Amino acid sequence: MFSNSKVAKSIRLAMAFGAVSATAISANAVAAEQEEEVERISVTGSSIKRTDMEGALPITTLSSEDIVRSGVTSVPDLMAQLPSMQGFTTAADSVGGGGGGIQSASLRALGDEYTLVLLNGRRMASSDSGGVIDLNQIPLAAIERVEVLMDGASALYGSDAIAGVVNFIMKDDLQETNVSVRYDRPQEKGGSSYNFSISTGYGDLSTDGFNVMMAYSHDSKEQLKSKDRDFANTGILDFSHNGEDYTLVQGSANAGPGNAYAHYQQFDADGNLVYQKEYDENGDWTGGYTDQLDLATVSFNPYREQNGECGPNSAPSGTTCVFDYTSTLEIAPEYERDNLFLQGKLEISDDLQAYANYSWSKFDMITRIAPYPSLEFGLDMDGSLAQNEVIPHIPELDNANLADGRTYGELDNLTARWRTLPGGNRTDSIETTTHHAVMGLKGDINDIAFDVSLTFSEADRKTDRLTGYPLDTEFRELLAAGTVNVFGTFEDLTDEQNQAVKDTMYSGPWDRTETSSISLEGQASTAVMELPAGDMYVGVGGDYREVEYKATNADANTNEIIFLDGASDEYDLSRETYGMFVEAVIPVFDNFEVTAAVRYDNVGKITNDMAEEGTSKTVNKDVDDTTYKISAAYRPNDDWLVRASIGTGFKAATMKQIASPREDFGVTSDTYLCPQGLAGNLAALCKPEPTQYEVWREGNADLKPETSEQMSAGFVYAPSNEFSFALDYWNVELKDKVERLTQPQIFNDPVTYAHLFTTKTNGEGTEDLAIIQAASNIGVSKNSGIDWALELTNELSFGTLKTSFAGTYVIESKSLRVGTGGSTGEEAIWDSSLGRFGIDEEVVFRTVARLSNTLTHGDFAHTLNLNYRSGYEDALATGGAVRMGDDINTVAPDIQLYVSSYMKADWVTKYYYNDNLDFSVGINNVFDKQPPLSLRTGGAGHQVGYDPRYVDVYGRTFYMSANYTF
């Protein structure tokens, strides 16, 4: 399971763990046996065990019964229902987006990298080079409860806990066996799923002195194709706005029938051939010329020229046609998930307990995006394909279109763009296997509660390309032979031609990433003195971690055997971190207490063992910080709790953000017109029509750690067990936030970001226009809002009605734009996605709320859940994507829609047949709420006409489940 180097590290840490354990056992042997009158307990957000759970921090707790009533089948879906969760990665993000097969948690819309996710209070191996946790590795069937701390906790947990903490607490002391099955089927085709789980345990801790338990679950979900839903089956959409009819045309110039490009020599007014200008490193003309001719390009679609219209599933775009790739997409990917959780506990004495647990998961997601785009490839001008399909249909040349008195000369070369539909969708299998093991000792010795543990955790993610990726040599030979007519319709291709394309597709392994973490941690707490208002408690603790991120390529990747596809970069990054904290709870006077914590963290330098073969390179220096948190709780009477907190946070940049060299990141997710203001040498590489351009990404060794200042204040009013209301204001300000400029930001301001435009060599050996998305410290991010939670129980004549109403209202969410304000001397420009599709291609919803009602009577429990998101201002549709409805060839003025609010209703009825057996039937999306129209072209994956991150894409779904305990 672990490499040799990891084993060596494990042995060193195990020896340290053994020394700590031996000391604890020795102390226990001489300790006087005592009976605790009241059990002390701990909650997420504090290291101190106390007799009172109600503290100064806002914590949301989801019980196992809450999970059942939610109607979800996975941990990612459970987290998505919390109103405080915004900005997380969804399954839909893996359909051509940046999801990479993971799903995450994100509090406060700050981003998943700021939310710390724990399993039984322990960190897990991340899904990347930072701290983002893939929620698919957590077994829903084994969860006893979930505690969500909606407040910064860096002063206790260290880096990554700026937004808050999500702690999944597994079942404990299980002595029965439970079997559960469930089947979900949408009303319309596609997206069915089934789930099976079993959990069992043996031994009673209180009487037998030990307990062992096991929980296993299997989940399977089928693919949901775009063609299976009316709202998603095409990227050519008719819609109305302000009384006018329009058509959204979201397609690709890599089309079928293909587009052709005739490149002509140019003559100046004196009859001399025109050569390309020579530019210096700043993009300015030197006054000289290269030995390359400056060619004039005529773009057209031969099929359209011959037939007067574009081919099937295509639409006109200028003189060319664009392909409706949406018709080939999927809405949501298929997956298989297996989770196993094992746990053992042993009471060594009345005051000392040994424990160990192990979790394993395997998650396999199959993602499919549009067939491979050929980009621009050369044609043999003497070949039959050029002579028969292209040259006869070249439009009549108009020299008036050329500047400075230039005229067209001879035809120099021909190129084309095509879509390899016969080769099938680009299909990837992303298989993630995780291991997480913990062993520890905890107990109470002389009234000191302690817990020490050693944790091993790793995640192994393998990507295989199943089909849809053409082999470079074979595909070039096929194109050069001209045996496949790329300028005809796909329907006209023969079986032999289709098979010839399929035969060029690669199938096999592609890349692999491995992340691992080994940590030793411990904490202890006790009452240190008795004050007039009560006992003062003090907790201390610390942790040491070694983390590693390794990315390696399969031979096919390294050898660049895929058409137009460069090799991925490889890494072996590692660093060590350690931290220590002290926390105190001080009762100042009756009903008023203050909790204070301070922590020191050191995040070590990053080493890259793959910087050069056989060498190890230190990339940056150690960084450290001290954070604090002070919180207060005042209870004027039994009905009220008034609470507030203030503190600081700290987060080191991820290893890839710091150490990544410039690496190929594919092409832009949207198409762009040539940006006005580019340097001449780069402007010369622009295409005449909206085009997807190349993208680089790179790290920044000079990144500073991010810091935060945050506060919260609120109250809880609970006059009885039947009613409670909580309201909290929160404010988080991040400084030196690490971000990458988005593609729209770069293309919309090419003058400010001129340094981020460059070139990339393509498969033909020529240069394409490219941008660089580099990691930067952007400066400041300001965020604030209000959370509320209402709990109400009504005893009715025929049953009990329990109602909960929770929500978040975001007041402010904005970030300082890179390169503005501060030391730059320029006016500060703030970017915000609050209530709008922002320049970061995301939405921060002003209001997110959830209303849940459960009516219990006799052997039945009926639950109705309502989930609400407020509306928002849609992306501004520019660049010719929207056409006039009465003439699809005419580009409409820029349009911006308002995406309406979205509310989904879910219902479930549970019938308790007896104490051992219950059944449930339910309907998710009872009213079959469809996704509202959105003209966004970026964010999430490649889906068009809606945003799959924020809506239910399956539609009305029926499910049945059974649960048997013995």
Secondary structure as the mmCIF struct_conf table of DSSP 4:
data_model
#
loop_
_struct_conf.conf_type_id
_struct_conf.id
_struct_conf.beg_label_comp_id
_struct_conf.beg_label_asym_id
_struct_conf.beg_label_seq_id
_struct_conf.end_label_comp_id
_struct_conf.end_label_asym_id
_struct_conf.end_label_seq_id
HELX_RH_AL_P HELX_RH_AL_P1 ASN A 4 VAL A 30
BEND BEND1 ALA A 31 ALA A 31
HELX_LH_PP_P HELX_LH_PP_P1 ALA A 32 GLU A 33
BEND BEND2 GLU A 37 VAL A 38
STRN STRN1 ILE A 41 ILE A 41
TURN_TY1_P TURN_TY1_P1 THR A 44 GLY A 45
BEND BEND3 SER A 47 SER A 47
STRN STRN2 ARG A 50 ARG A 50
BEND BEND4 THR A 51 THR A 51
BEND BEND5 ALA A 56 LEU A 57
STRN STRN3 ILE A 59 SER A 63
HELX_RH_AL_P HELX_RH_AL_P2 SER A 64 SER A 70
TURN_TY1_P TURN_TY1_P2 GLY A 71 GLY A 71
BEND BEND6 THR A 73 SER A 74
HELX_RH_AL_P HELX_RH_AL_P3 VAL A 75 ALA A 80
TURN_TY1_P TURN_TY1_P3 GLN A 81 GLN A 81
BEND BEND7 LEU A 82 LEU A 82
TURN_TY1_P TURN_TY1_P4 PRO A 83 SER A 84
STRN STRN4 MET A 85 MET A 85
BEND BEND8 GLY A 87 GLY A 87
HELX_RH_3T_P HELX_RH_3T_P1 ALA A 91 SER A 94
TURN_TY1_P TURN_TY1_P5 VAL A 95 GLY A 96
BEND BEND9 GLY A 97 GLY A 98
TURN_TY1_P TURN_TY1_P6 GLY A 100 GLY A 101
STRN STRN5 LEU A 107 LEU A 107
TURN_TY1_P TURN_TY1_P7 ARG A 108 ALA A 109
BEND BEND10 LEU A 110 LEU A 110
HELX_RH_3T_P HELX_RH_3T_P2 ASP A 112 TYR A 114
STRN STRN6 THR A 115 LEU A 119
TURN_TY1_P TURN_TY1_P8 ASN A 120 GLY A 121
STRN STRN7 ARG A 122 ARG A 123
BEND BEND11 SER A 127 GLY A 131
HELX_RH_3T_P HELX_RH_3T_P3 LEU A 135 GLN A 137
BEND BEND12 ILE A 138 ILE A 138
HELX_RH_3T_P HELX_RH_3T_P4 LEU A 140 ALA A 142
STRN STRN8 ILE A 143 LEU A 149
BEND BEND13 ASP A 151 ASP A 151
HELX_RH_AL_P HELX_RH_AL_P4 SER A 154 TYR A 157
TURN_TY1_P TURN_TY1_P9 SER A 159 ASP A 160
BEND BEND14 ILE A 162 ALA A 163
STRN STRN9 GLY A 164 MET A 170
BEND BEND15 ASP A 173 ASP A 173
BEND BEND16 GLU A 176 GLU A 176
STRN STRN10 ASN A 178 PRO A 186
BEND BEND17 GLN A 187 GLY A 190
STRN STRN11 SER A 193 TYR A 202
TURN_TY1_P TURN_TY1_P10 LEU A 205 ASP A 208
BEND BEND18 GLY A 209 GLY A 209
STRN STRN12 PHE A 210 LYS A 221
STRN STRN13 LEU A 224 LYS A 225
HELX_RH_3T_P HELX_RH_3T_P5 SER A 226 ASP A 228
BEND BEND19 ARG A 229 ARG A 229
TURN_TY1_P TURN_TY1_P11 ASP A 230 ALA A 232
BEND BEND20 ASN A 233 ASN A 233
BEND BEND21 GLY A 235 GLY A 235
STRN STRN14 ILE A 236 HIS A 241
TURN_TY1_P TURN_TY1_P12 ASN A 242 GLY A 243
STRN STRN15 GLU A 244 VAL A 249
STRN STRN16 SER A 252 SER A 252
BEND BEND22 ALA A 253 ASN A 254
BEND BEND23 GLY A 256 PRO A 257
HELX_LH_PP_P HELX_LH_PP_P2 GLY A 258 GLY A 258
STRN STRN17 ASN A 259 PHE A 267
TURN_TY1_P TURN_TY1_P13 ALA A 269 ASP A 270
BEND BEND24 GLY A 271 GLY A 271
HELX_LH_PP_P HELX_LH_PP_P3 ASN A 272 ASN A 272
STRN STRN18 LEU A 273 LEU A 273
HELX_LH_PP_P HELX_LH_PP_P4 VAL A 274 VAL A 274
STRN STRN19 TYR A 275 TYR A 279
TURN_TY1_P TURN_TY1_P14 GLU A 281 ASN A 282
BEND BEND25 GLY A 283 GLY A 283
STRN STRN20 TRP A 285 LEU A 293
STRN STRN21 ALA A 296 PHE A 300
HELX_RH_AL_P HELX_RH_AL_P5 PRO A 302 ASN A 307
BEND BEND26 GLY A 308 GLU A 309
TURN_TY1_P TURN_TY1_P15 PRO A 312 ASN A 313
STRN STRN22 SER A 314 SER A 317
TURN_TY1_P TURN_TY1_P16 GLY A 318 THR A 319
STRN STRN23 THR A 320 PHE A 323
HELX_RH_3T_P HELX_RH_3T_P6 TYR A 325 THR A 328
STRN STRN24 GLU A 330 ALA A 332
STRN STRN25 GLU A 334 SER A 349
TURN_TY1_P TURN_TY1_P17 ASP A 350 ASP A 351
STRN STRN26 LEU A 352 PRO A 371
HELX_LH_PP_P HELX_LH_PP_P5 TYR A 372 TYR A 372
STRN STRN27 PRO A 373 PRO A 373
BEND BEND27 GLU A 376 GLU A 376
STRN STRN28 PHE A 377 LEU A 379
TURN_TY1_P TURN_TY1_P18 MET A 381 ASP A 382
BEND BEND28 GLY A 383 GLY A 383
HELX_RH_AL_P HELX_RH_AL_P6 SER A 384 LEU A 385
HELX_RH_PI_P HELX_RH_PI_P1 ALA A 386 VAL A 390
HELX_RH_3T_P HELX_RH_3T_P7 ILE A 391 HIS A 393
HELX_LH_PP_P HELX_LH_PP_P6 ILE A 394 LEU A 397
HELX_RH_3T_P HELX_RH_3T_P8 ASN A 399 ASN A 401
BEND BEND29 LEU A 402 ALA A 403
TURN_TY1_P TURN_TY1_P19 ASP A 404 GLY A 405
STRN STRN29 THR A 407 ARG A 417
STRN STRN30 ARG A 419 ARG A 419
HELX_RH_3T_P HELX_RH_3T_P9 LEU A 421 GLY A 423
STRN STRN31 ASN A 425 ILE A 445
TURN_TY1_P TURN_TY1_P20 ASN A 446 ASP A 447
STRN STRN32 ILE A 448 PRO A 470
STRN STRN33 LEU A 471 LEU A 471
HELX_RH_AL_P HELX_RH_AL_P7 ASP A 472 ALA A 481
TURN_TY1_P TURN_TY1_P21 GLY A 482 GLY A 482
BEND BEND30 VAL A 484 VAL A 484
TURN_TY1_P TURN_TY1_P22 VAL A 486 PHE A 487
BEND BEND31 GLY A 488 GLY A 488
HELX_RH_3T_P HELX_RH_3T_P10 PHE A 490 ASP A 492
BEND BEND32 LEU A 493 LEU A 493
HELX_RH_AL_P HELX_RH_AL_P8 ASP A 495 LYS A 502
TURN_TY1_P TURN_TY1_P23 ASP A 503 THR A 504
STRN STRN34 MET A 505 LEU A 531
TURN_TY1_P TURN_TY1_P24 PRO A 532 ALA A 533
STRN STRN35 GLY A 534 ASN A 553
HELX_RH_AL_P HELX_RH_AL_P9 ASP A 555 THR A 558
TURN_TY1_P TURN_TY1_P25 ASN A 559 GLU A 560
STRN STRN36 ILE A 562 ILE A 562
TURN_TY1_P TURN_TY1_P26 PHE A 563 LEU A 564
HELX_LH_PP_P HELX_LH_PP_P7 GLY A 566 ASP A 569
STRN STRN37 TYR A 571 PHE A 589
TURN_TY1_P TURN_TY1_P27 ASP A 590 ASN A 591
STRN STRN38 PHE A 592 VAL A 603
HELX_LH_PP_P HELX_LH_PP_P8 GLY A 604 ILE A 606
STRN STRN39 THR A 607 ASN A 608
TURN_TY1_P TURN_TY1_P28 ASP A 609 MET A 610
BEND BEND33 ALA A 611 GLU A 612
TURN_TY1_P TURN_TY1_P29 GLU A 613 GLY A 614
STRN STRN40 LYS A 617 THR A 618
BEND BEND34 ASN A 620 ASN A 620
STRN STRN41 VAL A 623 ASN A 637
TURN_TY1_P TURN_TY1_P30 ASP A 638 ASP A 639
STRN STRN42 TRP A 640 LYS A 651
HELX_LH_PP_P HELX_LH_PP_P9 ALA A 652 THR A 654
HELX_RH_AL_P HELX_RH_AL_P10 MET A 655 ALA A 659
BEND BEND35 ARG A 662 ARG A 662
STRN STRN43 GLU A 663 VAL A 667
BEND BEND36 SER A 669 ASP A 670
STRN STRN44 TYR A 672 TYR A 672
HELX_LH_PP_P HELX_LH_PP_P10 LEU A 673 PRO A 675
TURN_TY1_P TURN_TY1_P31 GLN A 676 GLY A 677
HELX_RH_AL_P HELX_RH_AL_P11 GLY A 680 ALA A 683
TURN_TY1_P TURN_TY1_P32 ALA A 684 LEU A 685
BEND BEND37 PRO A 688 GLU A 689
STRN STRN45 THR A 691 THR A 691
STRN STRN46 GLU A 694 GLU A 698
TURN_TY1_P TURN_TY1_P33 ALA A 701 ASP A 702
HELX_LH_PP_P HELX_LH_PP_P11 LEU A 703 PRO A 705
STRN STRN47 GLU A 706 SER A 720
TURN_TY1_P TURN_TY1_P34 ASN A 721 GLU A 722
STRN STRN48 PHE A 723 LYS A 735
BEND BEND38 ASP A 736 ASP A 736
STRN STRN49 VAL A 738 ARG A 740
HELX_RH_AL_P HELX_RH_AL_P12 GLN A 743 ASN A 748
TURN_TY1_P TURN_TY1_P35 PRO A 750 TYR A 753
HELX_RH_3T_P HELX_RH_3T_P11 ALA A 754 LEU A 756
STRN STRN50 PHE A 757 THR A 761
TURN_TY1_P TURN_TY1_P36 GLY A 763 GLU A 764
BEND BEND39 GLY A 765 THR A 766
STRN STRN51 GLU A 767 ASN A 777
STRN STRN52 VAL A 780 LEU A 796
TURN_TY1_P TURN_TY1_P37 SER A 797 PHE A 798
STRN STRN53 GLY A 799 LEU A 816
HELX_LH_PP_P HELX_LH_PP_P12 ARG A 817 ARG A 817
TURN_TY1_P TURN_TY1_P38 VAL A 818 GLY A 819
BEND BEND40 GLY A 821 GLY A 821
HELX_RH_3T_P HELX_RH_3T_P12 GLY A 822 THR A 824
BEND BEND41 GLU A 826 GLU A 826
HELX_LH_PP_P HELX_LH_PP_P13 GLU A 827 ALA A 828
STRN STRN54 TRP A 830 SER A 832
STRN STRN55 LEU A 834 LEU A 834
TURN_TY1_P TURN_TY1_P39 GLY A 835 GLY A 835
STRN STRN56 ARG A 836 PHE A 837
TURN_TY1_P TURN_TY1_P40 ILE A 839 ASP A 840
BEND BEND42 GLU A 841 GLU A 841
STRN STRN57 VAL A 843 VAL A 844
BEND BEND43 ARG A 846 ARG A 846
STRN STRN58 THR A 847 HIS A 857
TURN_TY1_P TURN_TY1_P41 GLY A 858 ASP A 859
STRN STRN59 PHE A 860 ARG A 869
STRN STRN60 TYR A 872 ALA A 877
TURN_TY1_P TURN_TY1_P42 GLY A 879 GLY A 880
STRN STRN61 VAL A 882 MET A 884
TURN_TY1_P TURN_TY1_P43 GLY A 885 ASP A 886
STRN STRN62 ASP A 887 VAL A 891
HELX_LH_PP_P HELX_LH_PP_P14 ALA A 892 ASP A 894
STRN STRN63 ILE A 895 VAL A 899
HELX_LH_PP_P HELX_LH_PP_P15 SER A 900 SER A 901
STRN STRN64 TYR A 902 TYR A 912
BEND BEND44 ASN A 914 ASN A 916
STRN STRN65 LEU A 917 ASN A 924
BEND BEND45 ASN A 925 ASN A 925
TURN_TY1_P TURN_TY1_P44 VAL A 926 PHE A 927
HELX_LH_PP_P HELX_LH_PP_P16 LYS A 929 LEU A 933
BEND BEND46 GLY A 938 HIS A 942
BEND BEND47 GLY A 945 TYR A 946
TURN_TY1_P TURN_TY1_P45 PRO A 948 ARG A 949
BEND BEND48 TYR A 950 VAL A 951
BEND BEND49 VAL A 953 TYR A 954
BEND BEND50 ARG A 956 ARG A 956
STRN STRN66 THR A 957 THR A 965
#
